Structure formats: C-alpha cells, structure tokens
Amino acid sequence: TGSGKTIMMADFVQRFLNDNKNKKDLFFIWVCPGAGGLEEQSKAKLEDYVGDSNLFECIFFDDLDENVIYPNQILFLNWEKINKKNNRIITKNERGFDLMTVVTNSKDEGAELVLIIDESHHSGGSDKSKEIISDLSPKLSINVSATPTLSGDEKVNVYIEDVKNEG
C-alpha cells in the first residue's frame, strides 16, 4: 500500500497510448480485489493524477454506452463481483449488457483489450480468475503487485527509497 503502483500504471497507460498513436485501437479493463471499493479508489486516483488529460476515460460498468467499451476507455471492475456465477455483470442477458458480450462487441469494433490486474497476488492466480482471463482473451495482461507471486514475461522492481526520493 502506498508504493505508487496506481500512479506508475497511470503513467504507463498514458505513455502506452501516446506510443500507440495511428496503430490499433485499445480498450482497458482494470480489475481490483476485495470488497472494500479498491476499484473506486483506483479510478479516483487515476483521474486525479491525469487531471484534465483527455487521453483516456475512466468508467464503471454502469457507465457503459451501447454495450461497448470504446477505445481509450478504462473499465474498472471488482474481481469479487465478476467471480460470482450469478452476478449481473457476468450473467448473459437479453439486453447484451454483460461483461463478455460487451468485450466481444468492443473487439468486433476493431479494438484490442489490455487487461490490468491490480494486486494480482490476491486474485489473479485463482482458477476462476484464470477462467475469466481466458474468456476475456486480452491482447495484453498486466499483473500489478508490490508482492508478486505470478510469473510473467517481465518484472519491474521499484525500491521504496526510489519512491520516497521521487515524492
């Protein structure tokens, strides 16, 4: 807690989108663990950090328009809400207002999914989480953790002294 993971990811997303200009459209899903509203906290911190930048838009599931996540939108979700079998976000319905349909619609519009798994050491490795990740079929998955337990292509170590020195 407080090591700057959300700020580093905000900076990464900005740089990633800037470096991606004139390339593929991207949309993001940022999943957070716990029932304590971490997704709300992360969204607020991201919005505060980027200020008036219009490079990307942070949204919740109920903010979705036309059952699509548009390019450069970051959808914030809670793992516990999407890990439950009968949750309205996961359950297919006649309106097509469920996560998998929304993701499919977004991909059908030509965009690619970048999945950000916040505090991945808590929930990113469970069987249900792996199933959801597989179903979402992201182009890129980013596991964010101050205490990683999952293997990945690349790990970045950030030392507390460096964080303190940067303010």
C-alpha positions as CSV (number, residue, x, y, z in Angstrom):
1,T,0.0,0.0,0.0
2,G,1.2,3.5,-0.9
3,S,4.2,2.3,-3.0
4,G,2.8,4.1,-6.1
5,K,1.6,1.2,-8.2
6,T,-1.6,3.1,-9.4
7,I,0.4,6.2,-10.3
8,M,3.0,4.1,-12.2
9,M,0.2,2.4,-14.1
10,A,-1.4,5.7,-14.9
11,D,1.9,6.9,-16.3
12,F,2.3,3.6,-18.2
13,V,-1.2,3.8,-19.7
14,Q,-0.5,7.4,-20.9
15,R,2.8,6.5,-22.4
16,F,1.4,3.3,-23.9
17,L,-1.4,5.3,-25.6
18,N,0.9,8.0,-26.8
19,D,3.3,5.5,-28.3
20,N,0.3,3.7,-29.9
21,K,-0.9,6.6,-32.0
22,N,-2.0,5.6,-35.5
23,K,-2.0,1.9,-34.5
24,K,-4.6,-0.4,-33.1
25,D,-7.5,0.9,-31.0
26,L,-7.2,-0.2,-27.4
27,F,-9.6,-0.5,-24.5
28,F,-8.7,-1.4,-21.0
29,I,-10.3,-3.4,-18.1
30,W,-8.7,-2.7,-14.7
31,V,-9.7,-5.3,-12.1
32,C,-9.2,-4.9,-8.4
33,P,-9.6,-7.3,-5.5
34,G,-11.6,-7.1,-2.3
35,A,-15.0,-5.8,-1.3
36,G,-13.5,-2.5,0.0
37,G,-14.0,-0.4,-3.1
38,L,-10.5,-0.6,-4.4
39,E,-11.8,-0.1,-7.9
40,E,-13.4,3.2,-6.9
41,Q,-10.2,4.3,-5.2
42,S,-8.0,3.3,-8.2
43,K,-10.3,5.1,-10.6
44,A,-10.3,8.3,-8.5
45,K,-6.5,8.2,-8.1
46,L,-6.1,7.8,-11.9
47,E,-8.5,10.6,-12.7
48,D,-6.7,12.9,-10.1
49,Y,-3.3,12.0,-11.5
50,V,-4.1,12.7,-15.1
51,G,-6.1,15.8,-14.4
52,D,-7.6,17.4,-17.5
53,S,-5.9,15.0,-19.9
54,N,-8.3,13.5,-22.4
55,L,-6.0,10.7,-23.4
56,F,-8.3,8.1,-21.7
57,E,-11.6,8.0,-19.9
58,C,-12.2,6.0,-16.6
59,I,-15.6,4.4,-16.3
60,F,-17.6,1.8,-14.3
61,F,-19.8,-0.9,-15.8
62,D,-22.9,1.1,-15.3
63,D,-21.4,4.0,-17.3
64,L,-21.1,1.9,-20.5
65,D,-22.8,3.3,-23.5
66,E,-24.3,1.0,-26.2
67,N,-22.8,-2.2,-24.6
68,V,-19.3,-1.3,-25.8
69,I,-16.0,-0.2,-24.2
70,Y,-14.8,2.5,-26.5
71,P,-11.1,2.9,-27.5
72,N,-9.1,4.6,-24.7
73,Q,-11.7,3.8,-22.0
74,I,-10.6,2.1,-18.8
75,L,-13.4,0.0,-17.3
76,F,-12.8,-0.5,-13.6
77,L,-14.2,-3.7,-12.1
78,N,-14.0,-5.7,-8.8
79,W,-12.9,-9.3,-9.0
80,E,-15.4,-10.4,-6.4
81,K,-18.2,-9.0,-8.5
82,I,-17.2,-10.8,-11.6
83,N,-16.1,-14.0,-9.9
84,K,-19.6,-14.8,-8.7
85,K,-21.6,-17.0,-11.0
86,N,-24.9,-15.3,-10.9
87,N,-23.6,-11.7,-10.8
88,R,-25.5,-9.4,-13.2
89,I,-22.2,-8.2,-14.8
90,I,-21.3,-11.8,-15.8
91,T,-24.7,-13.3,-16.4
92,K,-25.7,-13.2,-20.1
93,N,-29.0,-11.4,-20.6
94,E,-31.3,-10.4,-23.4
95,R,-30.0,-6.8,-23.4
96,G,-26.5,-8.0,-24.1
97,F,-25.4,-6.0,-21.0
98,D,-22.9,-8.5,-19.6
99,L,-19.2,-8.4,-19.5
100,M,-18.4,-11.0,-22.1
101,T,-20.9,-9.6,-24.6
102,V,-19.5,-6.0,-24.0
103,V,-15.9,-7.2,-24.5
104,T,-17.0,-9.1,-27.7
105,N,-18.8,-6.0,-29.0
106,S,-15.7,-3.9,-28.3
107,K,-13.4,-6.3,-30.1
108,D,-15.9,-6.5,-33.0
109,E,-15.5,-2.7,-33.4
110,G,-11.8,-3.4,-34.1
111,A,-10.3,-2.6,-30.7
112,E,-8.0,-4.8,-28.6
113,L,-8.2,-5.5,-24.9
114,V,-5.5,-4.7,-22.4
115,L,-6.3,-6.3,-19.0
116,I,-4.7,-4.7,-15.9
117,I,-4.9,-7.0,-12.8
118,D,-4.4,-4.8,-9.7
119,E,-3.0,-6.6,-6.6
120,S,-2.6,-9.7,-8.8
121,H,-1.1,-11.6,-5.9
122,H,-4.5,-11.7,-4.3
123,S,-6.7,-13.0,-7.1
124,G,-5.1,-13.1,-10.4
125,G,-3.9,-16.7,-10.0
126,S,-7.1,-18.4,-8.8
127,D,-8.8,-21.0,-11.0
128,K,-11.9,-18.8,-11.5
129,S,-9.8,-15.7,-12.3
130,K,-7.7,-17.7,-14.8
131,E,-11.0,-18.8,-16.4
132,I,-12.3,-15.3,-16.7
133,I,-8.9,-14.1,-18.1
134,S,-9.1,-16.8,-20.7
135,D,-12.7,-15.9,-21.6
136,L,-11.7,-12.2,-21.9
137,S,-8.8,-13.2,-24.1
138,P,-6.8,-10.0,-23.7
139,K,-4.2,-9.0,-26.2
140,L,-2.0,-8.0,-23.2
141,S,-2.4,-8.8,-19.5
142,I,-0.5,-6.7,-16.9
143,N,-0.2,-8.0,-13.4
144,V,0.3,-5.3,-10.9
145,S,1.6,-6.2,-7.4
146,A,4.0,-4.9,-4.8
147,T,4.4,-8.6,-3.7
148,P,4.2,-10.6,-7.0
149,T,3.7,-14.4,-6.9
150,L,2.7,-14.9,-10.5
151,S,5.3,-15.4,-13.2
152,G,5.3,-13.1,-16.2
153,D,7.3,-12.0,-19.2
154,E,8.9,-9.2,-17.3
155,K,9.0,-7.9,-13.8
156,V,9.9,-4.4,-12.7
157,N,11.3,-3.9,-9.2
158,V,10.7,-0.5,-7.6
159,Y,12.6,0.2,-4.4
160,I,10.9,2.1,-1.6
161,E,13.8,4.5,-1.3
162,D,13.4,5.4,-5.0
163,V,9.7,6.0,-4.4
164,K,10.4,8.2,-1.4
165,N,13.0,10.2,-3.3
166,E,10.6,10.8,-6.1
167,G,8.0,12.1,-3.7
